Amino acid sequence: MGTMSAEPAPEPRPVSELLLAGIGWASMSVEAMEETADDLARRVGVEPGAMREAVRDTVASWRAELERLGARRDEALERTLARAGLARREEVEDLALRVAQLEHRLRLLERDRVA
């Protein structure tokens, strides 16, 4: 019996590299996705239409996941700011506007009393 030389298994990709690849796929144009799907279909030997549908589904899933991760990042930032006792710029601006409105009303009340 002859010995078969097996190719070494590919090294696992770091998660960060896979995430960046997913972001690249998620930001592809429709034309680029279809070209990639057609190329994959030729290489794998499947119908291009089926591969296009699979690529569209995969990219849609990745896009949804990226949106979910973005929302989770925003929530984590909000919690961190709250724990640190820091306010967001919008909150400070809103409070400054409210204080200005209260000062204006107070001046009107004081003016009415004097008159």
N, CA and C atoms as an extended XYZ file, in Angstrom:
345
Properties=species:S:1:pos:R:3:atomname:S:1:resname:S:1:resid:I:1 pbc="F F F"
N         0.830       -1.179        0.000 N   MET     1
C         0.000        0.000        0.000 CA  MET     1
C         0.865        1.229        0.000 C   MET     1
N         0.495        2.187       -0.805 N   GLY     2
C         1.230        3.439       -0.862 CA  GLY     2
C         0.755        4.369        0.246 C   GLY     2
N         1.625        5.215        0.646 N   THR     3
C         1.238        6.184        1.675 CA  THR     3
C         0.742        7.443        0.989 C   THR     3
N        -0.311        7.961        1.545 N   MET     4
C        -0.880        9.192        0.999 CA  MET     4
C        -0.343       10.359        1.813 C   MET     4
N         0.125       11.347        1.128 N   SER     5
C         0.610       12.515        1.854 CA  SER     5
C        -0.558       13.480        2.017 C   SER     5
N        -0.939       13.638        3.240 N   ALA     6
C        -2.058       14.534        3.530 CA  ALA     6
C        -1.526       15.949        3.679 C   ALA     6
N        -2.310       16.869        3.130 N   GLU     7
C        -1.936       18.266        3.289 CA  GLU     7
C        -2.194       18.667        4.736 C   GLU     7
N        -1.335       19.508        5.277 N   PRO     8
C        -1.585       19.933        6.655 CA  PRO     8
C        -2.878       20.736        6.724 C   PRO     8
N        -3.552       20.577        7.843 N   ALA     9
C        -4.810       21.310        8.034 CA  ALA     9
C        -4.518       22.805        8.072 C   ALA     9
N        -5.390       23.586        7.466 N   PRO    10
C        -5.151       25.031        7.500 CA  PRO    10
C        -5.209       25.546        8.936 C   PRO    10
N        -4.373       26.522        9.197 N   GLU    11
C        -4.348       27.111       10.535 CA  GLU    11
C        -5.657       27.850       10.765 C   GLU    11
N        -6.205       27.746       11.978 N   PRO    12
C        -7.448       28.482       12.239 CA  PRO    12
C        -7.216       29.982       12.150 C   PRO    12
N        -8.196       30.661       11.627 N   ARG    13
C        -8.119       32.115       11.473 CA  ARG    13
C        -8.489       32.776       12.792 C   ARG    13
N        -7.803       33.866       13.120 N   PRO    14
C        -8.208       34.596       14.325 CA  PRO    14
C        -9.611       35.148       14.166 C   PRO    14
N       -10.339       35.251       15.255 N   VAL    15
C       -11.713       35.743       15.223 CA  VAL    15
C       -11.762       37.144       14.628 C   VAL    15
N       -10.781       37.981       14.972 N   SER    16
C       -10.789       39.349       14.442 CA  SER    16
C       -10.701       39.352       12.921 C   SER    16
N        -9.920       38.430       12.364 N   GLU    17
C        -9.798       38.354       10.908 CA  GLU    17
C       -11.121       37.905       10.284 C   GLU    17
N       -11.788       36.943       10.925 N   LEU    18
C       -13.080       36.481       10.417 CA  LEU    18
C       -14.134       37.587       10.522 C   LEU    18
N       -14.090       38.346       11.624 N   LEU    19
C       -15.036       39.442       11.778 CA  LEU    19
C       -14.823       40.496       10.699 C   LEU    19
N       -13.570       40.826       10.429 N   LEU    20
C       -13.286       41.806        9.374 CA  LEU    20
C       -13.737       41.288        8.009 C   LEU    20
N       -13.554       40.000        7.775 N   ALA    21
C       -14.026       39.424        6.509 CA  ALA    21
C       -15.546       39.544        6.416 C   ALA    21
N       -16.238       39.285        7.530 N   GLY    22
C       -17.694       39.411        7.551 CA  GLY    22
C       -18.132       40.834        7.291 C   GLY    22
N       -17.423       41.802        7.878 N   ILE    23
C       -17.751       43.208        7.644 CA  ILE    23
C       -17.544       43.543        6.171 C   ILE    23
N       -16.467       43.025        5.592 N   GLY    24
C       -16.220       43.249        4.166 CA  GLY    24
C       -17.347       42.687        3.321 C   GLY    24
N       -17.777       41.477        3.640 N   TRP    25
C       -18.879       40.860        2.906 CA  TRP    25
C       -20.154       41.666        3.104 C   TRP    25
N       -20.398       42.111        4.331 N   ALA    26
C       -21.637       42.828        4.624 CA  ALA    26
C       -21.694       44.170        3.907 C   ALA    26
N       -20.537       44.717        3.558 N   SER    27
C       -20.536       46.022        2.898 CA  SER    27
C       -20.402       45.919        1.379 C   SER    27
N       -20.424       44.725        0.850 N   MET    28
C       -20.293       44.535       -0.593 CA  MET    28
C       -21.522       45.051       -1.332 C   MET    28
N       -21.296       45.482       -2.548 N   SER    29
C       -22.418       45.879       -3.391 CA  SER    29
C       -23.096       44.616       -3.927 C   SER    29
N       -24.295       44.791       -4.430 N   VAL    30
C       -25.045       43.659       -4.969 CA  VAL    30
C       -24.281       43.028       -6.136 C   VAL    30
N       -23.714       43.862       -6.995 N   GLU    31
C       -22.983       43.338       -8.156 CA  GLU    31
C       -21.770       42.529       -7.710 C   GLU    31
N       -21.041       43.038       -6.713 N   ALA    32
C       -19.860       42.327       -6.221 CA  ALA    32
C       -20.258       40.998       -5.582 C   ALA    32
N       -21.391       40.995       -4.865 N   MET    33
C       -21.857       39.745       -4.253 CA  MET    33
C       -22.217       38.726       -5.320 C   MET    33
N       -22.895       39.190       -6.371 N   GLU    34
C       -23.292       38.260       -7.427 CA  GLU    34
C       -22.073       37.709       -8.158 C   GLU    34
N       -21.078       38.549       -8.408 N   GLU    35
C       -19.849       38.071       -9.041 CA  GLU    35
C       -19.161       37.035       -8.162 C   GLU    35
N       -19.085       37.323       -6.869 N   THR    36
C       -18.461       36.379       -5.940 CA  THR    36
C       -19.255       35.087       -5.895 C   THR    36
N       -20.584       35.185       -5.860 N   ALA    37
C       -21.432       33.993       -5.827 CA  ALA    37
C       -21.247       33.170       -7.099 C   ALA    37
N       -21.169       33.834       -8.249 N   ASP    38
C       -20.966       33.111       -9.504 CA  ASP    38
C       -19.617       32.396       -9.505 C   ASP    38
N       -18.590       33.074       -9.002 N   ASP    39
C       -17.257       32.467       -8.919 CA  ASP    39
C       -17.283       31.258       -7.987 C   ASP    39
N       -17.927       31.405       -6.837 N   LEU    40
C       -18.033       30.282       -5.901 CA  LEU    40
C       -18.815       29.129       -6.522 C   LEU    40
N       -19.895       29.450       -7.237 N   ALA    41
C       -20.704       28.405       -7.866 CA  ALA    41
C       -19.874       27.609       -8.865 C   ALA    41
N       -19.048       28.302       -9.669 N   ARG    42
C       -18.175       27.601      -10.621 CA  ARG    42
C       -17.189       26.700       -9.892 C   ARG    42
N       -16.599       27.212       -8.833 N   ARG    43
C       -15.588       26.439       -8.095 CA  ARG    43
C       -16.174       25.223       -7.397 C   ARG    43
N       -17.377       25.405       -6.836 N   VAL    44
C       -17.998       24.330       -6.070 CA  VAL    44
C       -18.807       23.395       -6.962 C   VAL    44
N       -19.260       23.915       -8.091 N   GLY    45
C       -20.041       23.099       -9.012 CA  GLY    45
C       -21.517       23.071       -8.687 C   GLY    45
N       -22.042       24.203       -8.268 N   VAL    46
C       -23.476       24.293       -8.003 CA  VAL    46
C       -24.080       25.345       -8.922 C   VAL    46
N       -25.392       25.382       -8.938 N   GLU    47
C       -26.095       26.327       -9.793 CA  GLU    47
C       -25.857       27.763       -9.287 C   GLU    47
N       -25.527       28.690      -10.180 N   PRO    48
C       -25.256       30.071       -9.765 CA  PRO    48
C       -26.412       30.719       -9.018 C   PRO    48
N       -27.637       30.450       -9.435 N   GLY    49
C       -28.796       31.047       -8.756 CA  GLY    49
C       -28.888       30.615       -7.304 C   GLY    49
N       -28.640       29.339       -7.055 N   ALA    50
C       -28.687       28.833       -5.684 CA  ALA    50
C       -27.570       29.453       -4.845 C   ALA    50
N       -26.398       29.596       -5.452 N   MET    51
C       -25.276       30.188       -4.722 CA  MET    51
C       -25.535       31.662       -4.448 C   MET    51
N       -26.129       32.369       -5.421 N   ARG    52
C       -26.449       33.782       -5.201 CA  ARG    52
C       -27.405       33.943       -4.028 C   ARG    52
N       -28.417       33.087       -3.978 N   GLU    53
C       -29.386       33.143       -2.885 CA  GLU    53
C       -28.703       32.854       -1.542 C   GLU    53
N       -27.817       31.865       -1.522 N   ALA    54
C       -27.096       31.534       -0.291 CA  ALA    54
C       -26.215       32.697        0.161 C   ALA    54
N       -25.545       33.341       -0.793 N   VAL    55
C       -24.687       34.481       -0.454 CA  VAL    55
C       -25.538       35.642        0.048 C   VAL    55
N       -26.672       35.918       -0.612 N   ARG    56
C       -27.556       37.001       -0.153 CA  ARG    56
C       -28.046       36.737        1.269 C   ARG    56
N       -28.461       35.497        1.544 N   ASP    57
C       -28.931       35.147        2.887 CA  ASP    57
C       -27.824       35.311        3.919 C   ASP    57
N       -26.630       34.877        3.572 N   THR    58
C       -25.498       34.976        4.490 CA  THR    58
C       -25.152       36.428        4.774 C   THR    58
N       -25.083       37.241        3.732 N   VAL    59
C       -24.749       38.653        3.905 CA  VAL    59
C       -25.833       39.362        4.713 C   VAL    59
N       -27.097       39.048        4.457 N   ALA    60
C       -28.186       39.656        5.225 CA  ALA    60
C       -28.062       39.285        6.699 C   ALA    60
N       -27.706       38.050        6.963 N   SER    61
C       -27.512       37.609        8.341 CA  SER    61
C       -26.363       38.356        8.999 C   SER    61
N       -25.254       38.523        8.262 N   TRP    62
C       -24.103       39.245        8.810 CA  TRP    62
C       -24.436       40.702        9.060 C   TRP    62
N       -25.185       41.310        8.155 N   ARG    63
C       -25.564       42.710        8.343 CA  ARG    63
C       -26.422       42.870        9.597 C   ARG    63
N       -27.371       41.956        9.791 N   ALA    64
C       -28.225       42.005       10.980 CA  ALA    64
C       -27.382       41.844       12.244 C   ALA    64
N       -26.416       40.948       12.193 N   GLU    65
C       -25.546       40.727       13.353 CA  GLU    65
C       -24.696       41.959       13.643 C   GLU    65
N       -24.196       42.615       12.610 N   LEU    66
C       -23.409       43.836       12.807 CA  LEU    66
C       -24.258       44.936       13.446 C   LEU    66
N       -25.509       45.053       13.016 N   GLU    67
C       -26.405       46.043       13.619 CA  GLU    67
C       -26.650       45.717       15.082 C   GLU    67
N       -26.846       44.431       15.380 N   ARG    68
C       -27.086       44.007       16.760 CA  ARG    68
C       -25.863       44.299       17.625 C   ARG    68
N       -24.672       44.012       17.098 N   LEU    69
C       -23.446       44.283       17.840 CA  LEU    69
C       -23.271       45.771       18.082 C   LEU    69
N       -23.621       46.593       17.095 N   GLY    70
C       -23.542       48.042       17.264 CA  GLY    70
C       -24.470       48.516       18.368 C   GLY    70
N       -25.667       47.971       18.422 N   ALA    71
C       -26.622       48.351       19.464 CA  ALA    71
C       -26.110       47.929       20.831 C   ALA    71
N       -25.532       46.742       20.904 N   ARG    72
C       -24.990       46.273       22.185 CA  ARG    72
C       -23.821       47.152       22.626 C   ARG    72
N       -23.002       47.594       21.667 N   ARG    73
C       -21.885       48.474       21.992 CA  ARG    73
C       -22.400       49.779       22.563 C   ARG    73
N       -23.438       50.338       21.939 N   ASP    74
C       -24.021       51.587       22.409 CA  ASP    74
C       -24.608       51.432       23.816 C   ASP    74
N       -25.276       50.306       24.061 N   GLU    75
C       -25.839       50.050       25.382 CA  GLU    75
C       -24.733       49.937       26.428 C   GLU    75
N       -23.649       49.266       26.091 N   ALA    76
C       -22.527       49.119       27.020 CA  ALA    76
C       -21.911       50.483       27.335 C   ALA    76
N       -21.790       51.328       26.333 N   LEU    77
C       -21.253       52.669       26.543 CA  LEU    77
C       -22.164       53.479       27.462 C   LEU    77
N       -23.469       53.385       27.247 N   GLU    78
C       -24.423       54.095       28.101 CA  GLU    78
C       -24.291       53.639       29.554 C   GLU    78
N       -24.178       52.321       29.769 N   ARG    79
C       -24.033       51.797       31.134 CA  ARG    79
C       -22.735       52.278       31.771 C   ARG    79
N       -21.664       52.308       30.998 N   THR    80
C       -20.372       52.754       31.512 CA  THR    80
C       -20.425       54.225       31.914 C   THR    80
N       -21.025       55.054       31.071 N   LEU    81
C       -21.166       56.470       31.397 CA  LEU    81
C       -21.994       56.660       32.672 C   LEU    81
N       -23.073       55.896       32.794 N   ALA    82
C       -23.933       56.011       33.969 CA  ALA    82
C       -23.181       55.595       35.227 C   ALA    82
N       -22.429       54.498       35.155 N   ARG    83
C       -21.660       54.039       36.315 CA  ARG    83
C       -20.608       55.056       36.729 C   ARG    83
N       -20.022       55.716       35.754 N   ALA    84
C       -18.976       56.697       36.048 CA  ALA    84
C       -19.567       58.036       36.479 C   ALA    84
N       -20.886       58.167       36.404 N   GLY    85
C       -21.529       59.412       36.791 CA  GLY    85
C       -21.362       60.509       35.757 C   GLY    85
N       -21.112       60.126       34.517 N   LEU    86
C       -20.924       61.098       33.440 CA  LEU    86
C       -22.209       61.241       32.630 C   LEU    86
N       -22.415       62.433       32.130 N   ALA    87
C       -23.593       62.690       31.297 CA  ALA    87
C       -23.157       62.855       29.850 C   ALA    87
N       -24.035       62.447       28.953 N   ARG    88
C       -23.769       62.661       27.530 CA  ARG    88
C       -23.995       64.127       27.199 C   ARG    88
N       -23.373       64.576       26.135 N   ARG    89
C       -23.485       65.971       25.708 CA  ARG    89
C       -24.947       66.360       25.492 C   ARG    89
N       -25.731       65.481       24.884 N   GLU    90
C       -27.138       65.785       24.628 CA  GLU    90
C       -27.888       66.028       25.930 C   GLU    90
N       -27.574       65.236       26.964 N   GLU    91
C       -28.236       65.399       28.252 CA  GLU    91
C       -27.871       66.742       28.884 C   GLU    91
N       -26.607       67.115       28.803 N   VAL    92
C       -26.158       68.390       29.362 CA  VAL    92
C       -26.816       69.542       28.615 C   VAL    92
N       -26.861       69.452       27.285 N   GLU    93
C       -27.492       70.510       26.495 CA  GLU    93
C       -28.976       70.620       26.809 C   GLU    93
N       -29.639       69.477       27.002 N   ASP    94
C       -31.059       69.478       27.349 CA  ASP    94
C       -31.273       70.156       28.706 C   ASP    94
N       -30.424       69.826       29.676 N   LEU    95
C       -30.543       70.449       30.993 CA  LEU    95
C       -30.260       71.945       30.932 C   LEU    95
N       -29.270       72.359       30.141 N   ALA    96
C       -28.963       73.785       29.996 CA  ALA    96
C       -30.168       74.522       29.407 C   ALA    96
N       -30.843       73.929       28.434 N   LEU    97
C       -32.027       74.547       27.845 CA  LEU    97
C       -33.143       74.662       28.879 C   LEU    97
N       -33.332       73.616       29.669 N   ARG    98
C       -34.375       73.656       30.706 CA  ARG    98
C       -34.092       74.741       31.743 C   ARG    98
N       -32.824       74.853       32.143 N   VAL    99
C       -32.456       75.890       33.113 CA  VAL    99
C       -32.712       77.273       32.513 C   VAL    99
N       -32.355       77.474       31.255 N   ALA   100
C       -32.586       78.762       30.603 CA  ALA   100
C       -34.078       79.073       30.552 C   ALA   100
N       -34.897       78.066       30.272 N   GLN   101
C       -36.348       78.277       30.238 CA  GLN   101
C       -36.876       78.648       31.627 C   GLN   101
N       -36.381       77.975       32.669 N   LEU   102
C       -36.809       78.281       34.031 CA  LEU   102
C       -36.381       79.690       34.442 C   LEU   102
N       -35.163       80.078       34.081 N   GLU   103
C       -34.695       81.434       34.392 CA  GLU   103
C       -35.571       82.473       33.710 C   GLU   103
N       -35.933       82.210       32.465 N   HIS   104
C       -36.787       83.145       31.730 CA  HIS   104
C       -38.153       83.270       32.417 C   HIS   104
N       -38.732       82.161       32.791 N   ARG   105
C       -40.037       82.188       33.464 CA  ARG   105
C       -39.941       82.919       34.808 C   ARG   105
N       -38.856       82.689       35.522 N   LEU   106
C       -38.664       83.347       36.807 CA  LEU   106
C       -38.560       84.863       36.625 C   LEU   106
N       -37.815       85.286       35.606 N   ARG   107
C       -37.702       86.729       35.327 CA  ARG   107
C       -39.078       87.325       35.000 C   ARG   107
N       -39.883       86.578       34.230 N   LEU   108
C       -41.236       87.067       33.908 CA  LEU   108
C       -42.079       87.192       35.171 C   LEU   108
N       -41.984       86.225       36.067 N   LEU   109
C       -42.752       86.276       37.319 CA  LEU   109
C       -42.289       87.438       38.187 C   LEU   109
N       -40.968       87.638       38.265 N   GLU   110
C       -40.436       88.731       39.069 CA  GLU   110
C       -40.858       90.090       38.476 C   GLU   110
N       -40.865       90.197       37.183 N   ARG   111
C       -41.275       91.440       36.518 CA  ARG   111
C       -42.740       91.734       36.798 C   ARG   111
N       -43.581       90.695       36.764 N   ASP   112
C       -45.001       90.876       37.049 CA  ASP   112
C       -45.235       91.305       38.498 C   ASP   112
N       -44.414       90.816       39.427 N   ARG   113
C       -44.560       91.193       40.837 CA  ARG   113
C       -44.203       92.661       41.067 C   ARG   113
N       -43.161       93.104       40.376 N   VAL   114
C       -42.708       94.474       40.544 CA  VAL   114
C       -43.714       95.430       39.948 C   VAL   114
N       -44.341       95.050       38.896 N   ALA   115
C       -45.275       95.952       38.208 CA  ALA   115
C       -46.544       96.172       38.949 C   ALA   115
